[in-house]
Amino acid sequence: MSGVLTGFVVVATLVAVGYVLGRTGVLGPAGQGVVSRLVFFVGSPALLVQTLADADVHVLFSGQLLVTSSGVVVSVVVWVLLARYRLKLSREDLVIGSLASSFVNAANIGLPVAAYVLQDLTAVLPAMLLQMVVLSPVALGILDVSRHQGDGSRAALAKKLLTPLANPVLIASAVGILLSVTGWTLPTALAQPLDLLAGFAIPGALVAFGISLHGRSLAGWRTPQVLIASALKAFLQPAVTYLAARSFGLDDAAVFAATVVAALPTAQNVFTYAVRYGVGRDLARDTVLVTTVLVAPVLLLISVLLPH
């Protein structure tokens, strides 16, 4: 479990830095928004291009991807049904909640867990590719379209349909996949600045999250939407992933790896998206916090119960 603890220490340290910045007001009242926008428009796209360019996109068509997708799909469907018909949430909150209940922290915590617990860095690749290539573009496309509702003219309709195509996450995903499929490599003059910008994505998202915690009541985690999203992410998603892995006939090591990855907490990317679009910020922030607290006992339980 040393890998899990290492991941927690890294996350907690950067979040603490953000909290101090928020408490001292060093970045001013707009600090959180500025950092989040910088992550969304600069850091995250650079990280997407870098990660996907080096990834084997054939994983997208592997059995591991189907196993990973099973847990995601079930969590999202259950969330949408409960949030729409029980909680009566808006479409935008449905989208953010869908991500909060299924989007795993494959970078900050996932990579240390893959390295030290699973002994296999590729274990988080199916989840990362699914999130980068499918979940993020689809969710952000819906949010982009929702922001341009109201005008029914032909020009407005065209703008509504074309707006998602200008989304930096979608563009970066397309560029990264193109580089991976073709085998092209960026010239050094572009690759090195890209590496520097990509390095800002994860710490920037964590710092922005920490800033948002200043002045935030801890009672937020008790709201029904946060409790439901957290339960789906921490318990339902890994349970469904485990059953899917078994049904696909994967060996014990692969079943264990898929279940562990599915049990990772909600990624800070969800909070970054929520801030960018101005919807579901409390839901995203509190779900990230709750699932991060829950992940240690959940991973410990999985390690005890499953052969590996």
C-alpha positions as CSV (number, residue, x, y, z in Angstrom):
1,M,0.0,0.0,0.0
2,S,3.0,2.3,-0.1
3,G,2.1,3.4,-3.6
4,V,-1.4,4.5,-2.5
5,L,0.1,6.4,0.5
6,T,2.6,8.1,-1.8
7,G,-0.2,9.2,-4.1
8,F,-2.2,10.6,-1.1
9,V,0.8,12.5,0.2
10,V,1.4,14.1,-3.2
11,V,-2.3,15.1,-3.6
12,A,-2.7,16.3,0.0
13,T,0.5,18.5,-0.3
14,L,-0.6,20.3,-3.5
15,V,-4.2,20.7,-2.2
16,A,-2.7,22.2,1.0
17,V,-0.7,24.7,-1.0
18,G,-3.8,25.7,-2.8
19,Y,-5.7,26.1,0.5
20,V,-3.0,28.4,1.9
21,L,-3.1,30.5,-1.3
22,G,-6.8,30.8,-0.9
23,R,-6.7,31.6,2.8
24,T,-3.9,34.3,2.4
25,G,-5.5,35.8,-0.7
26,V,-2.2,35.9,-2.6
27,L,-3.9,35.3,-5.9
28,G,-6.8,37.6,-5.3
29,P,-10.5,36.8,-5.4
30,A,-10.3,35.6,-9.0
31,G,-7.3,33.3,-8.3
32,Q,-9.2,30.0,-8.4
33,G,-10.9,30.8,-11.7
34,V,-7.7,32.0,-13.3
35,V,-5.8,28.8,-12.3
36,S,-8.7,26.6,-13.4
37,R,-9.0,28.3,-16.8
38,L,-5.2,28.0,-17.3
39,V,-5.4,24.2,-16.5
40,F,-8.4,23.8,-18.8
41,F,-7.2,25.8,-21.8
42,V,-3.4,25.1,-21.6
43,G,-2.3,22.4,-19.2
44,S,-4.9,19.7,-19.8
45,P,-4.7,19.9,-23.6
46,A,-0.9,19.7,-23.5
47,L,-1.1,16.7,-21.2
48,L,-3.7,15.0,-23.4
49,V,-1.6,15.4,-26.6
50,Q,1.5,14.1,-24.7
51,T,-0.3,11.1,-23.1
52,L,-2.3,10.0,-26.2
53,A,0.7,10.4,-28.6
54,D,2.7,7.9,-26.5
55,A,-0.3,5.6,-25.9
56,D,-1.2,2.4,-27.7
57,V,-4.7,3.4,-28.9
58,H,-5.4,-0.3,-29.8
59,V,-6.1,-0.6,-26.1
60,L,-9.4,1.2,-26.9
61,F,-10.6,-2.0,-28.6
62,S,-9.3,-4.5,-26.0
63,G,-11.2,-6.6,-23.5
64,Q,-9.8,-4.4,-20.7
65,L,-11.6,-1.4,-22.2
66,L,-14.9,-3.2,-22.2
67,V,-14.4,-4.2,-18.6
68,T,-13.6,-0.6,-17.7
69,S,-16.5,0.7,-19.7
70,S,-18.9,-1.6,-17.9
71,G,-18.3,0.0,-14.5
72,V,-18.4,3.5,-16.0
73,V,-21.7,3.0,-18.0
74,V,-23.5,1.4,-15.0
75,S,-22.5,4.2,-12.6
76,V,-23.5,6.9,-15.1
77,V,-26.8,5.3,-15.9
78,V,-27.7,4.9,-12.2
79,W,-26.6,8.4,-11.5
80,V,-28.7,9.9,-14.3
81,L,-31.8,8.0,-13.3
82,L,-31.5,8.9,-9.6
83,A,-30.4,12.5,-10.2
84,R,-33.0,13.2,-12.9
85,Y,-36.1,11.5,-11.5
86,R,-35.3,11.6,-7.7
87,L,-33.3,14.8,-7.2
88,K,-34.7,16.7,-10.2
89,L,-31.3,18.1,-11.1
90,S,-30.6,20.2,-14.3
91,R,-29.0,18.8,-17.4
92,E,-25.7,20.5,-16.6
93,D,-25.6,19.0,-13.1
94,L,-26.4,15.6,-14.6
95,V,-23.3,15.9,-16.8
96,I,-21.0,17.0,-13.9
97,G,-22.5,14.3,-11.6
98,S,-22.0,11.7,-14.3
99,L,-18.3,12.6,-14.5
100,A,-18.0,12.8,-10.7
101,S,-19.5,9.3,-10.3
102,S,-17.3,7.6,-12.9
103,F,-14.1,9.7,-13.8
104,V,-11.2,8.1,-12.0
105,N,-8.0,9.8,-10.8
106,A,-5.8,7.9,-13.1
107,A,-2.9,10.3,-12.9
108,N,-2.1,11.6,-9.3
109,I,-3.2,8.4,-7.5
110,G,-3.6,6.0,-10.3
111,L,0.0,6.1,-11.6
112,P,1.6,5.5,-8.1
113,V,-0.9,2.7,-7.4
114,A,-0.1,1.1,-10.8
115,A,3.6,1.4,-10.2
116,Y,3.8,0.2,-6.5
117,V,0.7,-1.9,-6.0
118,L,-0.1,-3.4,-9.4
119,Q,3.5,-3.4,-10.7
120,D,2.2,-2.4,-14.1
121,L,1.9,1.2,-15.3
122,T,-0.2,0.1,-18.3
123,A,-3.0,-0.9,-15.9
124,V,-4.5,2.6,-15.9
125,L,-4.2,3.1,-19.6
126,P,-7.7,1.8,-20.5
127,A,-9.3,4.2,-18.0
128,M,-7.2,7.1,-19.1
129,L,-7.9,6.6,-22.8
130,L,-11.7,6.1,-22.2
131,Q,-11.8,9.3,-20.2
132,M,-9.7,11.3,-22.6
133,V,-11.2,10.1,-25.9
134,V,-14.8,9.5,-24.9
135,L,-16.0,10.8,-21.6
136,S,-14.4,14.3,-21.6
137,P,-15.2,15.2,-25.2
138,V,-18.8,13.9,-25.0
139,A,-19.5,15.6,-21.6
140,L,-17.9,18.9,-22.6
141,G,-19.7,18.8,-25.9
142,I,-23.0,18.6,-24.1
143,L,-22.1,21.4,-21.8
144,D,-21.0,23.6,-24.7
145,V,-24.3,23.0,-26.5
146,S,-26.2,23.8,-23.4
147,R,-24.6,27.2,-23.1
148,H,-26.0,28.2,-26.5
149,Q,-29.6,27.3,-26.0
150,G,-32.4,29.7,-26.6
151,D,-31.9,31.0,-30.2
152,G,-33.6,28.7,-32.7
153,S,-32.2,30.4,-35.8
154,R,-30.2,28.4,-38.4
155,A,-27.0,30.4,-37.5
156,A,-27.5,29.7,-33.8
157,L,-28.1,26.0,-34.6
158,A,-24.9,25.8,-36.6
159,K,-23.0,27.6,-33.8
160,K,-24.4,25.2,-31.3
161,L,-23.3,22.2,-33.3
162,L,-19.9,23.5,-34.1
163,T,-19.0,24.9,-30.6
164,P,-17.9,21.5,-29.2
165,L,-15.4,21.2,-32.1
166,A,-13.5,24.2,-30.7
167,N,-13.3,22.7,-27.3
168,P,-9.6,22.4,-26.3
169,V,-10.0,18.9,-24.8
170,L,-11.6,17.6,-28.0
171,I,-9.0,19.2,-30.2
172,A,-6.1,17.9,-28.0
173,S,-7.6,14.4,-28.0
174,A,-7.8,14.3,-31.8
175,V,-4.3,15.6,-32.2
176,G,-2.9,13.0,-29.7
177,I,-4.7,10.1,-31.3
178,L,-3.5,11.3,-34.8
179,L,0.1,11.3,-33.5
180,S,-0.3,7.8,-32.0
181,V,-1.9,6.2,-35.0
182,T,0.5,7.7,-37.6
183,G,3.6,7.3,-35.4
184,W,4.5,11.0,-36.0
185,T,6.6,12.7,-33.5
186,L,6.7,16.4,-32.7
187,P,9.9,18.3,-33.4
188,T,11.9,19.1,-30.3
189,A,11.1,22.8,-30.5
190,L,7.4,21.9,-30.0
191,A,7.8,18.8,-27.8
192,Q,9.8,20.5,-25.0
193,P,7.4,23.4,-24.5
194,L,4.5,20.9,-24.6
195,D,6.2,18.8,-21.8
196,L,6.5,22.0,-19.7
197,L,2.9,22.9,-20.2
198,A,1.7,19.4,-19.6
199,G,3.5,19.4,-16.3
200,F,1.3,22.1,-15.1
201,A,-2.0,20.3,-15.6
202,I,-2.1,18.0,-12.6
203,P,-0.5,20.3,-9.9
204,G,-2.6,23.2,-11.3
205,A,-5.8,21.3,-10.9
206,L,-4.9,20.3,-7.4
207,V,-3.9,23.8,-6.4
208,A,-7.2,25.2,-7.8
209,F,-9.1,22.6,-5.9
210,G,-7.2,23.6,-2.7
211,I,-8.1,27.2,-3.2
212,S,-11.7,26.3,-3.5
213,L,-11.7,24.7,-0.1
214,H,-11.0,27.9,1.7
215,G,-14.3,29.2,3.3
216,R,-16.1,26.0,2.3
217,S,-18.3,24.4,4.9
218,L,-17.6,20.7,5.5
219,A,-21.3,20.1,5.6
220,G,-21.4,20.0,1.8
221,W,-20.6,16.3,1.7
222,R,-23.9,15.5,3.4
223,T,-26.1,16.6,0.4
224,P,-28.0,13.8,-1.3
225,Q,-26.2,14.4,-4.7
226,V,-22.8,14.2,-3.2
227,L,-23.6,11.1,-1.2
228,I,-25.1,9.3,-4.2
229,A,-22.2,10.3,-6.6
230,S,-19.6,9.3,-4.0
231,A,-21.3,5.9,-3.3
232,L,-21.5,5.1,-7.0
233,K,-17.9,6.0,-7.6
234,A,-16.4,4.4,-4.5
235,F,-18.5,1.2,-4.4
236,L,-20.7,0.5,-7.4
237,Q,-18.2,1.2,-10.1
238,P,-15.5,-1.2,-8.7
239,A,-18.1,-3.8,-7.9
240,V,-19.5,-3.8,-11.5
241,T,-16.0,-3.7,-13.0
242,Y,-15.1,-6.8,-10.9
243,L,-18.2,-8.7,-12.1
244,A,-17.5,-7.7,-15.7
245,A,-13.8,-8.8,-15.4
246,R,-14.9,-12.2,-14.1
247,S,-17.5,-12.6,-16.9
248,F,-14.9,-11.8,-19.5
249,G,-12.7,-14.6,-18.1
250,L,-9.7,-12.4,-17.1
251,D,-7.1,-14.0,-14.9
252,D,-6.8,-13.1,-11.2
253,A,-4.1,-10.4,-11.7
254,A,-6.1,-8.7,-14.4
255,V,-9.4,-8.8,-12.4
256,F,-7.6,-7.3,-9.4
257,A,-6.0,-4.5,-11.5
258,A,-9.2,-3.6,-13.2
259,T,-11.1,-3.5,-9.9
260,V,-8.4,-1.4,-8.2
261,V,-8.3,1.2,-11.0
262,A,-12.1,1.4,-10.9
263,A,-12.0,2.1,-7.2
264,L,-9.7,5.2,-7.6
265,P,-11.3,8.5,-6.4
266,T,-12.9,11.1,-8.6
267,A,-10.3,13.1,-10.6
268,Q,-9.8,16.8,-10.1
269,N,-10.4,17.3,-13.8
270,V,-14.2,17.1,-13.0
271,F,-13.9,20.1,-10.7
272,T,-11.9,22.0,-13.3
273,Y,-14.6,21.3,-15.9
274,A,-17.3,22.4,-13.3
275,V,-15.5,25.7,-12.7
276,R,-14.9,26.3,-16.4
277,Y,-18.7,26.0,-17.2
278,G,-19.9,27.4,-13.9
279,V,-22.1,24.4,-13.1
280,G,-22.0,21.8,-10.4
281,R,-18.9,23.2,-8.6
282,D,-20.0,22.1,-5.1
283,L,-21.0,18.7,-6.3
284,A,-17.7,18.1,-8.1
285,R,-15.5,19.5,-5.3
286,D,-17.2,17.6,-2.5
287,T,-17.3,14.3,-4.4
288,V,-13.6,14.6,-5.1
289,L,-13.0,15.1,-1.4
290,V,-15.3,12.3,-0.2
291,T,-14.0,9.7,-2.7
292,T,-10.4,10.6,-1.9
293,V,-11.1,10.0,1.8
294,L,-12.9,6.7,1.0
295,V,-10.3,5.2,-1.4
296,A,-7.8,4.0,1.2
297,P,-10.2,1.7,3.1
298,V,-11.8,0.6,-0.2
299,L,-8.4,-0.3,-1.8
300,L,-7.4,-2.1,1.4
301,L,-10.6,-4.1,1.3
302,I,-10.1,-5.1,-2.3
303,S,-6.5,-6.1,-1.6
304,V,-7.7,-8.4,1.2
305,L,-10.7,-9.9,-0.6
306,L,-9.3,-10.5,-4.2
307,P,-6.5,-12.9,-5.1
308,H,-3.7,-11.3,-7.0
